[in-house]
Amino acid sequence: MMELGEIDEATLKAVVEDGGTDNLIEYIDTLPSETDYEWELQLTRLIENVSKQVDDLEQIYKMKTFNTDHDPEFIRFAAFFAVCIYHRRQNNVSEFGLLLQNHDGFDHHPMYPHLQALHAYGMETVDSYQMAIDYAREAINRVGDNHPGITHSMALTIVKGLEEGKSDTLKSDNDDLLTEAENYIKISINQINYPRYFVTHGRILALRGKYDEGIQKIHKALDIEDESKDDYAIRVNTYRSHEFKMFLNKHTSELSEEQQEIREKQETLNEEIDSAIEELDTIRSKSETRLREIQTQTLQFLGFFATLLAVIVSSINITTSFPLPEAASLILVLTGGLLAAFGGFTIVLPIDDVERKSIALFAMGTVLSGIGMTIVLQL
C-alpha cells in the first residue's frame, strides 16, 4: 500500500509567496504523468494553497506556448483541471459545467471523463447519478483501475445515488452496483491508506445492512485522519455524521423488523380467530340442523303414535259395536283415513324427500279406505 505522495514543498511555497503564472507553470512542469494518481493529488494540493490565483490558472490554460520542455497541452490541461477542482470544491456546479462545455477540446485527455463524472455527481438531479457512473466507467477504461481517485469516485457515485433513493433511475440492479462499488473501493484502499476511502467503504456496508461493520470502517477513518490538517474538524464532523446515520438506520431497520414480526403475529392471530369463528359457525349450523332433525323426528313419532292410538281405540270400539265383517271394513276405512291425514301432515315437516313420502302415505291411506268402502258396499 502506498502513502499519499510528498508534495514539492519548496516549489509550492514559491508559488504561494510569489504568485504569478511563471511559478505556477514551474510547479505544473514538475508533475508526473496525467494518469498517475500523484498528478491529481498535487493539483488538488495546489488549488488548496493558491485558490486566490484561479485567474492565473485560467490564463495558463488559454496560453499557446510555454518556456518548458513539457508539452504545452500538458500544462494547459493541468491548469484547466486545477480550476475545475476549485469550482467543484466551491460547489460552483454551474460554473464547473460551463468550463467543461466551453473547453470540450480537452475531451481526448484520459482524465477528462473523471472531471465529467465529478460534475455530474455534484448536479444531484434525477439522471445525473447514472451519467456520473457512465463517465467514471469511461475514466477507468482510459486510465485503468490502478488510479485510486477514479475508482473511489466510481464507488462514491454509486453510494450517493443509492443513498439518495435514485435506484430506479440507475440501469443496474442494486446488488450488482454495490458489488461493483465495493470492488472499486477495495482497490482504492489497497493503494492508498486514505481515511475518506474507509468512510465510503463503511457507507457501502451500511447499504448492504451491515451497519456494525460500516461503523467500524468509520472508526478506522477517524483513527487515521491527520489532526494537523486545517479542515480536520470538518472531516471528523462529516465522518461522525455518517456514523450517526448508520446508527439511526440500524435501529430503524431493527424496529422495522420488530414491527414486521408483530404484524406477522397479528395476521396469524387474525387467521386463527377467523378459523375459530368459521369452525364455530359450522358447529352452530350443524347443531341447528341436528336440532331440526330431532324436532322433525319427534313430531313424526308423536304423529305415528297418535295415529296408532287412534286406530287401536277406534278399532276396539268398532269391534265391540259391529259384526266382524262390518267392523273390519270400518277399521280399514278408519286406518286409511288416518294414513291419508298423516300423509298430509307430513308434507309440512322439514324432512328429506318429503313430497314422495307424503304422497306415498296419502296413496296408501286412500287405497285402504277404498278397500274398506268396497267391503261395506258388498255387505
RODO-2510 file (C-alpha; in nm, 4 decimals, decimal comma):
residues 379
     n   res          X          Y          Z
     1     m     0,0000     0,0000     0,0000
     2     m     0,1379     0,3397    -0,0978
     3     e     0,1056     0,6515     0,1169
     4     l    -0,0058     0,9930    -0,0001
     5     g     0,2716     1,1426    -0,2086
     6     e     0,5052     1,4097    -0,0844
     7     i     0,4470     1,7487    -0,2421
     8     d     0,7389     1,9606    -0,3638
     9     e     0,7030     2,1981    -0,0685
    10     a     0,9734     2,4384    -0,1844
    11     t     0,8159     2,4912    -0,5250
    12     l     0,4692     2,5132    -0,3718
    13     k     0,5907     2,7695    -0,1197
    14     a     0,7352     2,9810    -0,4000
    15     v     0,4042     2,9662    -0,5832
    16     v     0,2134     3,0708    -0,2723
    17     e     0,4500     3,3525    -0,1753
    18     d     0,5425     3,4945    -0,5147
    19     g     0,2366     3,4139    -0,7224
    20     g     0,2279     3,4700    -1,0962
    21     t     0,1890     3,2385    -1,3893
    22     d     0,5604     3,1575    -1,4137
    23     n     0,5743     2,9929    -1,0704
    24     l     0,2507     2,8059    -1,1424
    25     i     0,3899     2,6775    -1,4726
    26     e     0,7138     2,5773    -1,2996
    27     y     0,5172     2,3832    -1,0398
    28     i     0,2998     2,2122    -1,3016
    29     d     0,6111     2,1306    -1,5015
    30     t     0,7303     1,9103    -1,2112
    31     l     0,4165     1,6950    -1,2111
    32     p     0,4213     1,3277    -1,3133
    33     s     0,2151     1,1780    -1,5933
    34     e    -0,1528     1,2706    -1,6116
    35     t    -0,2615     0,9122    -1,5439
    36     d    -0,0506     0,8975    -1,2257
    37     y    -0,2518     0,9495    -0,9076
    38     e     0,0176     1,1907    -0,7837
    39     w    -0,0753     1,4234    -1,0724
    40     e    -0,4322     1,4706    -0,9430
    41     l    -0,3178     1,4756    -0,5811
    42     q    -0,0627     1,7512    -0,6325
    43     l    -0,3008     1,9623    -0,8405
    44     t    -0,5590     1,9311    -0,5627
    45     r    -0,2969     2,0350    -0,3077
    46     l    -0,2025     2,3260    -0,5333
    47     i    -0,5579     2,4612    -0,5519
    48     e    -0,5897     2,4286    -0,1741
    49     n    -0,2986     2,6666    -0,1330
    50     v    -0,3379     2,9086    -0,4238
    51     s    -0,7163     2,9405    -0,4569
    52     k    -0,6728     3,3168    -0,4957
    53     q    -0,4688     3,2573    -0,8124
    54     v    -0,7501     3,0928    -1,0074
    55     d    -0,7308     3,3781    -1,2586
    56     d    -0,3638     3,2957    -1,3218
    57     l    -0,4517     2,9297    -1,3772
    58     e    -0,7274     3,0312    -1,6188
    59     q    -0,4739     3,2446    -1,8067
    60     i    -0,2381     2,9460    -1,8289
    61     y    -0,4839     2,7057    -1,9910
    62     k    -0,5603     2,9726    -2,2511
    63     m    -0,1919     3,0256    -2,3403
    64     k    -0,0461     2,8765    -2,6569
    65     t     0,3265     2,8408    -2,5816
    66     f     0,5417     2,7919    -2,2711
    67     n     0,9127     2,8036    -2,1927
    68     t     0,9262     2,4443    -2,0769
    69     d     1,0280     2,1043    -2,2011
    70     h     0,6796     1,9715    -2,1289
    71     d     0,4142     1,9547    -2,3964
    72     p     0,2113     2,2812    -2,3808
    73     e    -0,1045     2,0682    -2,3885
    74     f     0,0107     1,9008    -2,0673
    75     i     0,0500     2,2403    -1,8945
    76     r    -0,2809     2,3762    -2,0222
    77     f    -0,4873     2,0728    -1,9229
    78     a    -0,3265     2,0562    -1,5778
    79     a    -0,4208     2,4216    -1,5185
    80     f    -0,7710     2,3543    -1,6517
    81     f    -0,8041     2,0508    -1,4241
    82     a    -0,6987     2,2587    -1,1204
    83     v    -0,9572     2,5285    -1,1986
    84     c    -1,2293     2,2629    -1,2342
    85     i    -1,1302     2,1171    -0,8976
    86     y    -1,1514     2,4659    -0,7485
    87     h    -1,5085     2,5181    -0,8701
    88     r    -1,6047     2,1689    -0,7530
    89     r    -1,4683     2,2390    -0,4048
    90     q    -1,6572     2,5713    -0,4021
    91     n    -1,9728     2,3853    -0,5143
    92     n    -1,9963     2,6074    -0,8215
    93     v    -2,1792     2,3393    -1,0192
    94     s    -2,2974     2,5700    -1,2979
    95     e    -1,9544     2,7298    -1,3458
    96     f    -1,7954     2,3839    -1,3447
    97     g    -2,0407     2,2711    -1,6133
    98     l    -1,9739     2,5748    -1,8302
    99     l    -1,5994     2,5114    -1,8123
   100     l    -1,6459     2,1576    -1,9403
   101     q    -1,8886     2,2723    -2,2088
   102     n    -1,6693     2,5568    -2,3342
   103     h    -1,3447     2,3576    -2,3295
   104     d    -1,4504     2,0209    -2,4655
   105     g    -1,1356     2,0323    -2,6776
   106     f    -0,9710     1,8690    -2,3767
   107     d    -1,2032     1,5670    -2,4021
   108     h    -0,9290     1,3489    -2,5504
   109     h    -0,7363     1,3591    -2,2225
   110     p    -0,7602     1,0423    -2,0107
   111     m    -0,8662     1,2419    -1,7025
   112     y    -1,1369     1,4442    -1,8773
   113     p    -1,4171     1,1874    -1,8126
   114     h    -1,3143     1,1991    -1,4461
   115     l    -1,3996     1,5705    -1,4416
   116     q    -1,7291     1,4961    -1,6158
   117     a    -1,8077     1,2333    -1,3517
   118     l    -1,7292     1,4780    -1,0690
   119     h    -1,9526     1,7426    -1,2261
   120     a    -2,2434     1,5020    -1,2823
   121     y    -2,2064     1,3820    -0,9227
   122     g    -2,2444     1,7391    -0,7988
   123     m    -2,5558     1,8088    -1,0086
   124     e    -2,7719     1,5760    -0,7932
   125     t    -3,0542     1,5553    -1,0486
   126     v    -3,2714     1,2605    -1,1485
   127     d    -3,0402     1,1423    -1,4259
   128     s    -2,7076     1,2813    -1,3052
   129     y    -2,6054     0,9787    -1,0981
   130     q    -2,6262     0,7410    -1,3930
   131     m    -2,4362     0,9981    -1,6004
   132     a    -2,1676     1,0151    -1,3308
   133     i    -2,1403     0,6343    -1,3252
   134     d    -2,1060     0,6220    -1,7036
   135     y    -1,8353     0,8921    -1,7037
   136     a    -1,6492     0,7197    -1,4178
   137     r    -1,6504     0,3919    -1,6096
   138     e    -1,5093     0,5732    -1,9136
   139     a    -1,2366     0,7252    -1,6959
   140     i    -1,1474     0,3794    -1,5635
   141     n    -1,1356     0,2476    -1,9209
   142     r    -0,8938     0,5243    -2,0189
   143     v    -0,6727     0,5388    -1,7095
   144     g    -0,7125     0,1904    -1,5590
   145     d    -0,8293     0,0741    -1,2187
   146     n    -0,4920     0,1465    -1,0559
   147     h    -0,5919     0,5109    -1,0030
   148     p    -0,7478     0,5293    -0,6530
   149     g    -0,9025     0,8704    -0,7141
   150     i    -1,1029     0,7455    -1,0114
   151     t    -1,2027     0,4119    -0,8561
   152     h    -1,3120     0,5922    -0,5390
   153     s    -1,5130     0,8406    -0,7460
   154     m    -1,6908     0,5462    -0,9077
   155     a    -1,7695     0,3838    -0,5744
   156     l    -1,8789     0,7108    -0,4140
   157     t    -2,1148     0,7937    -0,7014
   158     i    -2,2911     0,4589    -0,6666
   159     v    -2,3174     0,5025    -0,2893
   160     k    -2,4608     0,8550    -0,3147
   161     g    -2,7123     0,7520    -0,5800
   162     l    -2,8428     0,4618    -0,3708
   163     e    -2,8445     0,6667    -0,0500
   164     e    -3,0488     0,9357    -0,2262
   165     g    -3,3043     0,6763    -0,3390
   166     k    -3,2201     0,7048    -0,7099
   167     s    -3,2016     0,3278    -0,7691
   168     d    -3,4996     0,3416    -1,0068
   169     t    -3,3025     0,5779    -1,2362
   170     l    -2,9923     0,3561    -1,2441
   171     k    -2,9521     0,0971    -1,5153
   172     s    -2,8118    -0,1836    -1,2997
   173     d    -2,9540    -0,3842    -1,0115
   174     n    -2,8765    -0,2506    -0,6620
   175     d    -2,6848    -0,5624    -0,5567
   176     d    -2,4754    -0,5523    -0,8742
   177     l    -2,3981    -0,1836    -0,8195
   178     l    -2,2997    -0,2396    -0,4561
   179     t    -2,0744    -0,5283    -0,5585
   180     e    -1,9096    -0,3080    -0,8203
   181     a    -1,8703    -0,0213    -0,5713
   182     e    -1,7184    -0,2491    -0,3062
   183     n    -1,4727    -0,3958    -0,5553
   184     y    -1,3547    -0,0489    -0,6587
   185     i    -1,3283     0,0904    -0,3044
   186     k    -1,1198    -0,2110    -0,2019
   187     i    -0,8890    -0,1375    -0,4965
   188     s    -0,8585     0,2239    -0,3766
   189     i    -0,7898     0,1228    -0,0139
   190     n    -0,5284    -0,1306    -0,1204
   191     q    -0,3377     0,1500    -0,2951
   192     i    -0,3875     0,4464    -0,0612
   193     n    -0,4362     0,4493     0,3158
   194     y    -0,6814     0,7412     0,2927
   195     p    -0,9487     0,7998     0,5637
   196     r    -1,2220     0,9046     0,3240
   197     y    -1,1955     0,5731     0,1389
   198     f    -1,2760     0,3851     0,4600
   199     v    -1,5805     0,6082     0,5113
   200     t    -1,7044     0,5239     0,1625
   201     h    -1,6473     0,1528     0,2295
   202     g    -1,8468     0,1878     0,5516
   203     r    -2,1352     0,3503     0,3634
   204     i    -2,1362     0,0600     0,1159
   205     l    -2,1539    -0,1902     0,4022
   206     a    -2,4386     0,0087     0,5599
   207     l    -2,6325    -0,0040     0,2327
   208     r    -2,5949    -0,3831     0,2498
   209     g    -2,7443    -0,3767     0,6007
   210     k    -2,4060    -0,4480     0,7659
   211     y    -2,4272    -0,1468     0,9956
   212     d    -2,1820    -0,2636     1,2633
   213     e    -1,9136    -0,3339     1,0032
   214     g    -1,9825     0,0033     0,8424
   215     i    -1,9415     0,1820     1,1760
   216     q    -1,6089     0,0036     1,2276
   217     k    -1,4872     0,1496     0,8972
   218     i    -1,5872     0,4986     1,0174
   219     h    -1,3851     0,4444     1,3340
   220     k    -1,0901     0,3353     1,1202
   221     a    -1,1148     0,6611     0,9242
   222     l    -1,1253     0,8615     1,2473
   223     d    -0,8191     0,6801     1,3789
   224     i    -0,6012     0,7563     1,0766
   225     e    -0,7227     1,1079     0,9986
   226     d    -0,4432     1,3666     1,0165
   227     e    -0,5112     1,6003     1,3089
   228     s    -0,2699     1,8596     1,1731
   229     k    -0,4857     1,9430     0,8719
   230     d    -0,6742     2,2719     0,8763
   231     d    -1,0033     2,1027     0,7927
   232     y    -0,9585     1,8201     1,0469
   233     a    -1,2648     1,9263     1,2496
   234     i    -1,4816     1,9448     0,9362
   235     r    -1,3689     1,5997     0,8241
   236     v    -1,4353     1,4485     1,1674
   237     n    -1,7814     1,6037     1,1809
   238     t    -1,8540     1,4596     0,8360
   239     y    -1,7425     1,1128     0,9464
   240     r    -1,9480     1,1390     1,2653
   241     s    -2,2482     1,2424     1,0581
   242     h    -2,2204     0,9233     0,8529
   243     e    -2,1734     0,7227     1,1735
   244     f    -2,4903     0,8744     1,3213
   245     k    -2,6863     0,7932     1,0045
   246     m    -2,5685     0,4316     1,0287
   247     f    -2,6777     0,4102     1,3932
   248     l    -3,0138     0,5608     1,3022
   249     n    -3,0645     0,3314     1,0031
   250     k    -2,9591     0,0295     1,2098
   251     h    -3,2168     0,0970     1,4813
   252     t    -3,4786     0,1900     1,2232
   253     s    -3,4149    -0,1403     1,0470
   254     e    -3,4359    -0,3328     1,3745
   255     l    -3,7579    -0,1513     1,4627
   256     s    -3,8994    -0,2282     1,1180
   257     e    -3,8119    -0,5949     1,1637
   258     e    -3,9841    -0,5984     1,5038
   259     q    -4,2882    -0,4241     1,3576
   260     q    -4,2935    -0,6758     1,0725
   261     e    -4,2741    -0,9604     1,3243
   262     i    -4,5627    -0,8084     1,5216
   263     r    -4,7659    -0,7676     1,2015
   264     e    -4,6992    -1,1293     1,1064
   265     k    -4,8038    -1,2491     1,4530
   266     q    -5,1149    -1,0317     1,4350
   267     e    -5,2001    -1,1701     1,0912
   268     t    -5,1507    -1,5250     1,2219
   269     l    -5,3718    -1,4498     1,5230
   270     n    -5,6383    -1,2984     1,2982
   271     e    -5,6269    -1,6066     1,0773
   272     e    -5,6646    -1,8316     1,3828
   273     i    -5,9553    -1,6209     1,5089
   274     d    -6,1219    -1,6291     1,1670
   275     s    -6,0700    -2,0055     1,1536
   276     a    -6,2172    -2,0467     1,5020
   277     i    -6,5174    -1,8287     1,4135
   278     e    -6,5681    -2,0277     1,0939
   279     e    -6,5469    -2,3520     1,2901
   280     l    -6,7968    -2,2209     1,5456
   281     d    -7,0323    -2,1177     1,2654
   282     t    -7,0029    -2,4662     1,1182
   283     i    -7,0735    -2,6276     1,4550
   284     r    -7,3682    -2,3959     1,5135
   285     s    -7,5047    -2,4692     1,1670
   286     k    -7,4699    -2,8440     1,2240
   287     s    -7,6306    -2,8111     1,5680
   288     e    -7,9253    -2,6203     1,4271
   289     t    -7,9658    -2,8769     1,1501
   290     r    -7,9473    -3,1635     1,4004
   291     l    -8,1979    -2,9893     1,6285
   292     r    -8,4429    -2,9516     1,3410
   293     e    -8,3960    -3,3185     1,2560
   294     i    -8,4696    -3,4169     1,6177
   295     q    -8,7750    -3,1937     1,6242
   296     t    -8,8956    -3,3469     1,2996
   297     q    -8,8388    -3,6983     1,4261
   298     t    -9,0234    -3,6123     1,7461
   299     l    -9,3202    -3,4792     1,5531
   300     q    -9,3179    -3,7887     1,3342
   301     f    -9,3099    -4,0166     1,6349
   302     l    -9,5904    -3,8196     1,8012
   303     g    -9,7969    -3,8331     1,4853
   304     f    -9,7311    -4,2048     1,4409
   305     f    -9,8193    -4,2952     1,7974
   306     a   -10,1230    -4,0663     1,7952
   307     t   -10,2434    -4,2363     1,4788
   308     l   -10,1676    -4,5788     1,6201
   309     l   -10,3527    -4,4957     1,9418
   310     a   -10,6498    -4,3619     1,7493
   311     v   -10,6577    -4,6743     1,5346
   312     i   -10,6430    -4,9031     1,8388
   313     v   -10,9116    -4,7177     2,0341
   314     s   -11,1372    -4,6857     1,7362
   315     s   -11,0800    -5,0482     1,6357
   316     i   -11,1822    -5,1659     1,9851
   317     n   -11,4957    -4,9546     1,9810
   318     i   -11,5915    -5,0657     1,6307
   319     t   -11,5219    -5,4335     1,7063
   320     t   -11,7494    -5,4264     2,0102
   321     s   -12,0266    -5,2366     1,8335
   322     f   -12,0496    -5,4036     1,4898
   323     p   -12,0398    -5,7520     1,3429
   324     l   -11,6986    -5,8683     1,2334
   325     p   -11,7298    -5,8054     0,8561
   326     e   -11,8638    -5,4566     0,9053
   327     a   -11,6114    -5,3866     1,1830
   328     a   -11,3238    -5,4969     0,9604
   329     s   -11,4356    -5,2738     0,6737
   330     l   -11,4841    -4,9763     0,9050
   331     i   -11,1396    -5,0310     1,0581
   332     l   -10,9893    -5,0303     0,7073
   333     v   -11,1703    -4,7076     0,6229
   334     l   -11,0566    -4,5520     0,9523
   335     t   -10,6960    -4,6653     0,9114
   336     g   -10,6869    -4,5370     0,5511
   337     g   -10,8246    -4,2009     0,6550
   338     l   -10,5706    -4,1644     0,9327
   339     l   -10,2856    -4,2585     0,6956
   340     a   -10,4107    -4,0092     0,4399
   341     a   -10,4322    -3,7415     0,7095
   342     f   -10,0837    -3,8330     0,8368
   343     g    -9,9533    -3,8042     0,4814
   344     g   -10,0972    -3,4557     0,4504
   345     f    -9,9426    -3,3611     0,7846
   346     t    -9,6031    -3,4979     0,6774
   347     i    -9,5715    -3,2549     0,3856
   348     v    -9,5262    -2,9617     0,6254
   349     l    -9,2380    -3,1311     0,8067
   350     p    -8,8775    -3,0246     0,7176
   351     i    -8,7536    -3,3707     0,6144
   352     d    -8,5755    -3,5090     0,3099
   353     d    -8,7857    -3,6247     0,0128
   354     v    -9,0973    -3,5029     0,1930
   355     e    -9,3209    -3,4904    -0,1144
   356     r    -9,2605    -3,8546    -0,2103
   357     k    -9,3171    -3,9747     0,1467
   358     s    -9,6319    -3,7627     0,1874
   359     i    -9,7796    -3,8854    -0,1430
   360     a    -9,6983    -4,2480    -0,0534
   361     l    -9,8781    -4,2215     0,2824
   362     f   -10,1736    -4,0420     0,1260
   363     a   -10,1972    -4,3030    -0,1504
   364     m   -10,1749    -4,5903     0,0996
   365     g   -10,4478    -4,4334     0,3105
   366     t   -10,6702    -4,3799     0,0058
   367     v   -10,6249    -4,7413    -0,1038
   368     l   -10,7113    -4,8770     0,2427
   369     s   -11,0143    -4,6513     0,2679
   370     g   -11,1203    -4,7626    -0,0803
   371     i   -11,0906    -5,1312     0,0132
   372     g   -11,2890    -5,0701     0,3302
   373     m   -11,5669    -4,8898     0,1418
   374     t   -11,5782    -5,1671    -0,1171
   375     i   -11,6289    -5,4279     0,1554
   376     v   -11,9051    -5,2194     0,3160
   377     l   -12,0904    -5,1803    -0,0146
   378     q   -12,0770    -5,5588    -0,0786
   379     l   -12,2327    -5,6496     0,2575
***
